[in-house]
Amino acid sequence: MENRTVDVFLTELASGAPTPGGGGASAVCGGIAAALGSMVGNLTSGKKKYAEYQEEIEATIAKCGALVKEFEALGKKDEEVFAPLAKAYSIPKEQEGRLRQMRQRRS
């Protein structure tokens, strides 16, 4: 996920492919929000007007950086765990009938 361009990610997201999906899109949105928070902190850091808040600004920048990495990891994890589930959901119809028969025999 982290090596895709925005264009590729959006094209894949819009397709019928199982991943990326809602989890990946949510992770990207969270990462963007955290990155914007970091941007504001970096634009504010070192300004005389906000000198009394410098320690908090630096802590916020660090927290936002950690959140960006966390959202990246969550997006990757979502894709890793959802792909096998999507594959399981795509069992061919003829196999579904066989699975139903096997379940009925067990009952």
ABEGO torsion letter per residue (X at the ends): XAABBAAAAAAAAABABAOBBAAAAAAAAAAAAAAAAAAAAAAABGBAAAAAAAAAAAAAAAAAAAAAAAAAAAAAAAAAAAAAAAAAAABBAAAAAAAAAAAAAAX
